[in-house]
């Protein structure tokens, strides 16, 4: 039987594989052959409403549509305390009561603590690493602070958030105002350990993650340049993290520091840490070993049925990506050229291909435009949380995918950007960039205002 290479819709004999690979590489540099609106390839959804992040990928059969809908319902479901027969098991300490309360309309949430619609959480650890090379849990608090408790249960701590303003002056004399956050931990149920480290995280959008999960590891590793061989100042690298289900270290893909390897683990850990709900992937309560466990009557069974966890994972895996808009607008096209010229694309890589997925063809072998390299980079002192996470240092963050960012205002109201939501505008988010991105940030700042506006217009078109 002939072996074939299928890339970009071409089918070639094995003797022509080299030519096929060359065609694949050339296509990355020649966007004119493709519809620029198709951010997610065949998994793109054309909608400009507040629901543009919540559409399933096209092509699901009737069975998969049913699983997607089931997962959607569980994503929106508010969980309650046991012994409720359905959706029981919340807590005893937690951050929120549903997935949707953190990921509003499958997008961002609100950067606040302790309210039903709040989406910020606080990671915590102490110096050193755990037995698997990850963050070292803080005694009595674990790896994440749960700031809400069931009736009669003292939460681990209360987190207060305040902002001060910092004025940034562009070389042309115009100014921008940056929000500088301050976090205070008060009323802990026991004294906080010495030397503790914290890191705030804002619930991110959940669309398009099935495509990112399907990017070949070799593709992601090809973007790494730890010795800065090309001299552009960018030295991103991969994070390798422990998977509690496979018991192996795997390439990190999800989370603000690429600190989770699969969507299954990401979803299970969010249920466990954010809501105190256990599953076959994360079978222990977030309060395990703490005095709040006395409020848990059943410590042997899990809170989530296996099918429930799998349905929510499938729902997120099969969310489509919103299409680009205004792609022929002259200002947007100029902004795209400038984005590449000042090397923002050195980290926010526009184009890559997913691998083969025989179960979900819409995610398989797709030409996508996520604007990320899936690597972690030093972003400078201004954004540093100073809390290592596996191979990511206290200054390093995973490159955020930019697709869909122009829809945040429509889907989530006031848009918030960066890992903790401190930036209220795209301009502010750019100005917070430092470290490996300092050179690009400085070049952006030195552009005439009309060109800076063009870059922002381009980003709003994604």
C-alpha positions as CSV (number, residue, x, y, z in Angstrom):
1,X,0.0,0.0,0.0
2,X,1.3,3.5,-0.8
3,X,2.2,5.7,2.2
4,X,0.9,9.2,1.8
5,X,1.4,12.6,3.3
6,X,-1.7,14.7,3.7
7,X,-1.0,18.4,4.4
8,X,-2.9,21.4,3.2
9,X,-5.3,19.1,1.3
10,X,-2.6,17.7,-0.9
11,X,-1.9,14.0,-1.2
12,X,1.6,13.0,-2.2
13,X,3.5,9.7,-2.6
14,X,6.1,8.9,0.0
15,X,8.8,9.9,-2.5
16,X,7.4,13.4,-2.5
17,X,7.2,13.9,1.3
18,X,10.0,16.3,1.4
19,X,8.2,18.5,-1.2
20,X,5.1,18.3,0.8
21,X,6.9,19.5,3.9
22,X,8.3,22.4,1.9
23,X,4.9,23.3,0.7
24,X,3.6,23.3,4.3
25,X,6.4,25.6,5.4
26,X,5.9,28.0,2.4
27,X,2.2,28.2,3.2
28,X,3.0,29.6,6.6
29,X,4.6,32.6,4.8
30,X,1.8,33.0,2.2
31,X,-1.5,33.8,3.9
32,X,-3.0,35.0,0.6
33,X,-4.0,31.4,-0.3
34,X,-6.3,31.1,2.8
35,X,-9.3,32.8,4.2
36,X,-7.9,35.0,7.0
37,X,-11.2,34.8,8.9
38,X,-10.7,31.1,9.7
39,X,-8.9,31.5,13.1
40,X,-9.7,27.9,14.0
41,X,-9.7,26.3,10.5
42,X,-12.8,24.1,10.1
43,X,-13.5,24.7,13.9
44,X,-14.3,28.4,13.2
45,X,-17.6,29.8,14.2
46,X,-19.1,33.0,12.5
47,X,-21.0,34.9,15.2
48,X,-20.6,38.4,16.6
49,X,-23.0,38.1,19.5
50,X,-22.3,37.6,23.2
51,X,-22.5,33.9,22.6
52,X,-19.6,33.8,20.1
53,X,-17.4,31.8,22.5
54,X,-20.0,29.1,23.2
55,X,-20.6,27.4,19.9
56,X,-19.6,23.7,19.3
57,X,-17.2,22.8,16.5
58,X,-19.0,21.9,13.3
59,X,-19.4,18.3,12.2
60,X,-20.3,16.7,15.5
61,X,-22.5,13.6,15.1
62,X,-25.7,13.2,17.1
63,X,-24.0,11.3,19.9
64,X,-21.2,13.9,20.2
65,X,-23.7,16.7,20.1
66,X,-25.5,15.1,23.1
67,X,-22.3,14.8,25.1
68,X,-21.4,18.4,24.3
69,X,-24.8,19.6,25.4
70,X,-24.5,17.5,28.6
71,X,-21.1,19.1,29.3
72,X,-22.5,22.5,28.6
73,X,-25.2,22.0,31.2
74,X,-22.7,20.8,33.8
75,X,-20.4,23.7,33.0
76,X,-23.3,26.1,33.9
77,X,-24.6,24.1,36.9
78,X,-24.3,25.5,40.4
79,X,-23.1,22.8,42.8
80,X,-24.3,22.5,46.4
81,X,-23.2,20.8,49.6
82,X,-23.7,17.1,50.2
83,X,-25.8,15.1,50.8
84,X,-27.9,16.5,47.9
85,X,-28.6,13.6,45.5
86,X,-27.5,15.6,42.4
87,X,-24.7,18.0,42.1
88,X,-23.8,17.6,45.8
89,X,-20.3,17.6,47.3
90,X,-19.3,21.3,47.1
91,X,-16.6,22.4,49.5
92,X,-16.2,22.3,52.4
93,X,-14.0,25.3,51.2
94,X,-14.0,26.6,47.7
95,X,-13.7,29.7,45.4
96,X,-16.9,29.4,43.4
97,X,-19.9,27.2,42.8
98,X,-19.9,26.7,39.0
99,X,-17.5,26.8,36.1
100,X,-19.5,29.5,34.4
101,X,-19.2,31.8,37.4
102,X,-15.5,32.1,36.6
103,X,-15.6,31.7,32.8
104,X,-18.4,34.1,31.9
105,X,-20.0,33.2,28.6
106,X,-16.9,30.8,28.2
107,X,-14.7,33.8,28.3
108,X,-13.0,35.9,31.0
109,X,-14.5,36.8,34.3
110,X,-14.3,39.6,36.7
111,X,-11.1,40.3,38.7
112,X,-12.5,40.3,42.2
113,X,-12.6,38.0,45.2
114,X,-15.5,36.6,47.3
115,X,-18.4,37.4,45.1
116,X,-20.6,35.0,43.1
117,X,-19.4,36.4,39.8
118,X,-15.8,36.9,40.8
119,X,-13.1,35.0,38.8
120,X,-9.8,35.6,40.6
121,X,-8.2,32.9,42.6
122,X,-4.9,32.9,44.5
123,X,-2.3,30.1,44.2
124,X,0.1,29.6,47.2
125,X,3.2,27.6,47.9
126,X,6.4,27.7,49.9
127,X,10.0,27.5,48.7
128,X,11.1,24.2,47.3
129,X,9.2,21.6,45.2
130,X,6.9,18.7,45.8
131,X,7.7,15.1,45.1
132,X,6.9,15.6,41.4
133,X,8.8,18.8,40.8
134,X,5.8,21.1,41.1
135,X,5.1,23.9,43.6
136,X,5.6,23.0,47.2
137,X,2.2,23.1,49.0
138,X,1.8,25.5,51.9
139,X,1.2,23.6,55.1
140,X,-2.4,23.9,56.1
141,X,-3.3,25.6,52.8
142,X,-2.3,23.4,50.0
143,X,-1.6,24.9,46.6
144,X,-4.6,27.2,46.3
145,X,-6.3,29.5,48.7
146,X,-10.0,28.8,49.1
147,X,-11.6,32.0,50.2
148,X,-15.2,30.8,50.7
149,X,-16.6,28.1,53.0
150,X,-19.9,26.3,53.5
151,X,-22.2,27.5,56.2
152,X,-20.2,27.3,59.5
153,X,-16.9,26.6,57.8
154,X,-14.1,29.1,58.1
155,X,-12.5,29.7,54.7
156,X,-8.7,29.5,54.5
157,X,-8.3,33.2,54.1
158,X,-9.9,36.4,52.9
159,X,-8.1,38.1,49.9
160,X,-8.4,41.9,49.6
161,X,-7.6,43.5,46.3
162,X,-6.8,47.2,45.7
163,X,-5.2,49.2,42.9
164,X,-2.9,52.2,42.6
165,X,-2.4,54.1,39.3
166,X,0.9,54.3,37.5
167,X,1.3,56.8,34.7
168,X,3.1,55.7,31.6
169,X,4.4,58.5,29.3
170,X,5.0,57.7,25.6
171,X,8.0,59.2,23.8
172,X,5.6,61.5,22.0
173,X,4.2,62.8,25.3
174,X,0.9,61.1,25.4
175,X,0.1,59.1,28.5
176,X,-1.6,55.9,29.6
177,X,-2.7,54.9,33.1
178,X,-1.8,51.4,34.4
179,X,-3.5,49.7,37.2
180,X,-1.0,48.2,39.8
181,X,-2.7,45.6,41.9
182,X,-2.0,44.9,45.6
183,X,-3.2,41.7,47.3
184,X,-3.6,41.4,51.1
185,X,-4.3,38.1,52.8
186,X,-6.3,38.6,56.0
187,X,-8.2,36.5,58.6
188,X,-6.5,33.2,57.8
189,X,-8.0,30.2,59.7
190,X,-4.4,29.4,60.9
191,X,-1.3,31.4,60.7
192,X,0.2,31.6,57.2
193,X,3.6,29.8,56.9
194,X,6.8,31.7,56.7
195,X,8.1,32.5,53.3
196,X,4.9,31.8,51.5
197,X,4.6,32.8,47.8
198,X,1.3,33.7,46.1
199,X,0.1,34.1,42.5
200,X,-3.3,35.5,41.4
201,X,-5.0,33.9,38.4
202,X,-8.0,35.2,36.4
203,X,-10.2,32.6,34.9
204,X,-9.3,32.5,31.2
205,X,-11.5,31.9,28.1
206,X,-12.1,28.2,27.4
207,X,-12.8,28.1,23.6
208,X,-10.4,26.7,21.1
209,X,-8.6,24.5,23.7
210,X,-9.3,21.3,21.8
211,X,-7.2,22.7,18.9
212,X,-4.3,23.7,21.2
213,X,-4.4,20.3,22.8
214,X,-4.0,18.8,19.4
215,X,-0.9,20.8,18.3
216,X,2.0,18.2,18.0
217,X,4.6,18.4,20.7
218,X,7.3,18.6,18.1
219,X,5.7,21.8,16.7
220,X,5.8,23.5,20.1
221,X,9.3,22.4,20.8
222,X,10.4,23.8,17.4
223,X,9.5,27.3,18.6
224,X,11.9,27.1,21.6
225,X,15.1,29.1,21.4
226,X,16.7,28.9,24.9
227,X,20.1,30.2,23.7
228,X,18.5,33.0,21.6
229,X,20.3,31.7,18.5
230,X,18.5,34.2,16.2
231,X,19.4,37.2,18.5
232,X,15.9,38.6,18.9
233,X,16.0,38.5,22.7
234,X,13.3,35.9,22.9
235,X,14.3,32.6,24.7
236,X,11.1,30.8,25.3
237,X,11.1,27.2,26.5
238,X,8.6,24.4,27.2
239,X,7.3,23.5,30.7
240,X,7.1,19.9,31.6
241,X,4.6,19.0,34.3
242,X,3.3,16.0,36.3
243,X,0.1,14.3,35.1
244,X,-1.6,12.7,38.2
245,X,-3.5,10.3,36.0
246,X,-0.6,8.9,33.9
247,X,1.9,9.4,36.7
248,X,4.4,10.9,34.1
249,X,5.9,14.2,33.3
250,X,4.3,15.7,30.1
251,X,4.5,18.8,28.0
252,X,2.6,21.6,29.7
253,X,-0.1,23.2,27.5
254,X,-2.7,24.8,29.8
255,X,-2.8,27.2,32.7
256,X,-1.0,30.6,33.0
257,X,2.4,28.9,33.3
258,X,1.7,25.9,31.1
259,X,1.4,24.0,34.3
260,X,-1.2,21.3,33.1
261,X,-0.6,18.9,30.3
262,X,-4.2,17.8,29.3
263,X,-7.7,19.2,29.3
264,X,-8.8,16.3,31.3
265,X,-6.4,17.2,34.2
266,X,-7.1,20.9,33.8
267,X,-10.9,20.4,34.2
268,X,-10.5,17.9,37.0
269,X,-8.1,20.1,38.9
270,X,-10.4,23.1,38.5
271,X,-13.3,21.1,39.9
272,X,-11.2,20.0,42.8
273,X,-9.5,23.3,43.7
274,X,-12.1,25.8,42.7
275,X,-15.2,24.0,44.0
276,X,-13.8,21.2,46.2
277,X,-15.3,18.5,44.0
278,X,-13.4,15.2,43.6
279,X,-13.2,12.9,40.6
280,X,-11.3,9.9,39.4
281,X,-8.5,12.2,38.3
282,X,-8.3,14.2,41.5
283,X,-9.9,12.0,44.2
284,X,-8.9,14.1,47.3
285,X,-10.7,17.2,48.5
286,X,-8.7,20.5,48.3
287,X,-9.0,20.6,52.1
288,X,-7.5,17.1,52.5
289,X,-5.5,16.9,55.7
290,X,-6.9,20.2,57.1
291,X,-9.3,20.7,59.9
292,X,-12.2,21.7,57.5
293,X,-12.3,18.0,56.5
294,X,-14.4,17.3,59.6
295,X,-17.3,18.7,57.7
296,X,-17.0,16.0,55.1
297,X,-19.0,12.9,56.0
298,X,-18.0,10.8,53.0
299,X,-14.2,10.7,52.2
300,X,-14.2,7.4,50.2
301,X,-16.4,8.1,47.1
302,X,-15.9,10.9,44.5
303,X,-18.3,13.8,44.1
304,X,-18.3,13.8,40.3
305,X,-19.4,10.8,38.2
306,X,-16.8,9.8,35.7
307,X,-19.2,10.6,32.9
308,X,-19.8,14.1,34.3
309,X,-16.1,14.9,34.3
310,X,-15.7,13.5,30.8
311,X,-18.7,15.4,29.5
312,X,-17.4,18.8,30.7
313,X,-13.9,18.0,29.3
314,X,-15.5,17.1,26.0
315,X,-17.6,20.3,26.0
316,X,-14.5,22.4,26.4
317,X,-12.5,20.3,23.9
318,X,-15.2,20.9,21.3
319,X,-15.8,24.7,21.6
320,X,-15.2,26.5,18.3
321,X,-13.1,29.6,17.8
322,X,-14.8,32.9,16.7
323,X,-13.9,34.1,13.2
324,X,-11.8,37.2,12.6
325,X,-13.5,40.4,11.5
326,X,-12.6,43.5,9.5
327,X,-9.7,41.6,7.8
328,X,-9.8,43.9,4.7
329,X,-9.8,47.2,6.7
330,X,-6.7,49.2,5.8
331,X,-6.0,50.1,9.4
332,X,-6.2,46.5,10.5
333,X,-3.9,45.3,7.7
334,X,-1.4,48.0,8.6
335,X,-1.6,46.9,12.3
336,X,-0.9,43.3,11.3
337,X,2.2,44.4,9.4
338,X,3.4,46.4,12.3
339,X,2.7,43.6,14.7
340,X,5.1,41.4,12.8
341,X,7.6,44.2,12.2
342,X,8.1,44.9,15.9
343,X,8.3,41.1,16.5
344,X,5.2,40.6,18.6
345,X,4.9,37.5,16.4
346,X,8.1,36.2,17.9
347,X,6.0,34.8,20.8
348,X,2.4,35.3,19.5
349,X,3.0,33.1,16.5
350,X,0.1,33.6,14.0
351,X,-0.1,30.2,12.3
352,X,0.4,26.5,13.1
353,X,-1.1,23.1,12.2
354,X,-2.9,20.7,14.5
355,X,-2.1,17.0,14.4
356,X,-4.4,14.1,13.3
357,X,-7.4,13.4,15.4
358,X,-9.4,10.5,14.0
359,X,-12.3,11.0,16.4
360,X,-12.9,14.7,15.8
361,X,-12.0,15.6,12.2
362,X,-12.8,19.3,12.7
363,X,-9.8,19.4,15.1
364,X,-7.6,17.3,12.8
365,X,-4.9,18.7,10.6
366,X,-6.2,22.2,10.8
367,X,-4.4,25.4,9.8
368,X,-5.1,27.7,12.8
369,X,-4.2,31.2,14.0
370,X,-4.0,31.2,17.8
371,X,-1.2,33.7,18.1
372,X,0.7,31.8,20.7
373,X,3.8,29.5,20.8
374,X,2.6,27.6,23.9
375,X,6.0,28.3,25.5
376,X,6.8,30.1,28.7
377,X,8.8,33.4,28.6
378,X,10.4,35.8,31.1
379,X,8.0,38.8,31.1
380,X,10.0,41.0,33.4
381,X,9.7,42.3,37.0
382,X,6.4,44.1,36.4
383,X,4.4,41.0,35.8
384,X,6.5,38.6,38.0
385,X,4.7,36.6,40.7
386,X,8.0,35.3,41.9
387,X,6.5,31.8,42.3
388,X,8.0,29.0,40.3
389,X,5.8,26.3,38.8
390,X,7.6,23.2,37.6
391,X,10.1,24.5,35.0
392,X,8.5,28.0,34.8
393,X,10.3,30.6,36.9
394,X,8.7,33.3,39.0
395,X,9.0,35.7,36.0
396,X,7.8,33.4,33.3
397,X,4.3,33.0,31.8
398,X,2.9,31.1,28.9
399,X,2.2,33.1,25.8
400,X,-1.5,33.9,25.8
401,X,-3.4,32.9,22.7
402,X,-4.8,36.1,21.2
403,X,-7.6,34.7,19.1
404,X,-11.0,36.1,20.0
405,X,-9.7,39.0,22.1
406,X,-11.6,41.5,20.0
407,X,-14.8,39.9,21.2
408,X,-14.2,40.2,24.9
409,X,-16.1,43.4,25.4
410,X,-19.1,41.9,23.6
411,X,-19.0,38.6,25.5
412,X,-17.9,39.7,28.9
413,X,-18.7,43.4,29.2
414,X,-15.6,45.2,30.5
415,X,-12.6,43.3,29.1
416,X,-9.7,42.4,31.3
417,X,-6.3,41.2,30.2
418,X,-3.2,39.5,31.6
419,X,-3.0,36.8,34.1
420,X,-4.7,38.8,36.9
421,X,-6.9,41.1,34.9
422,X,-5.0,44.2,35.8
423,X,-5.1,45.6,32.2
424,X,-8.4,47.2,31.2
425,X,-7.3,47.8,27.6
426,X,-5.2,46.2,25.0
427,X,-2.8,49.1,25.2
428,X,-2.3,48.6,28.9
429,X,-1.6,44.9,28.4
430,X,1.1,45.8,25.9
431,X,2.7,48.3,28.2
432,X,3.0,45.8,31.0
433,X,5.2,43.6,28.8
434,X,8.9,43.4,29.8
435,X,11.7,40.9,29.9
436,X,11.9,39.1,26.6
437,X,9.1,41.3,25.3
438,X,10.8,44.6,26.3
439,X,12.3,45.2,22.9
440,X,8.9,44.8,21.2
441,X,7.1,46.9,23.8
442,X,9.7,49.7,23.4
443,X,9.2,49.6,19.6
444,X,5.4,49.8,20.0
445,X,5.8,52.8,22.4
446,X,8.0,54.6,19.8
447,X,5.4,54.2,17.0
448,X,3.4,57.3,16.1
449,X,0.0,57.2,17.8
450,X,-1.8,56.4,14.5
451,X,0.4,53.3,14.2
452,X,-0.2,52.3,17.8
453,X,-3.9,52.6,17.1
454,X,-3.5,50.4,14.0
455,X,-1.8,47.6,16.1
456,X,-4.7,47.8,18.6
457,X,-7.2,47.7,15.7
458,X,-5.5,44.6,14.3
459,X,-5.7,42.9,17.8
460,X,-9.3,43.8,18.0
461,X,-9.9,42.0,14.7
462,X,-8.7,38.7,16.1
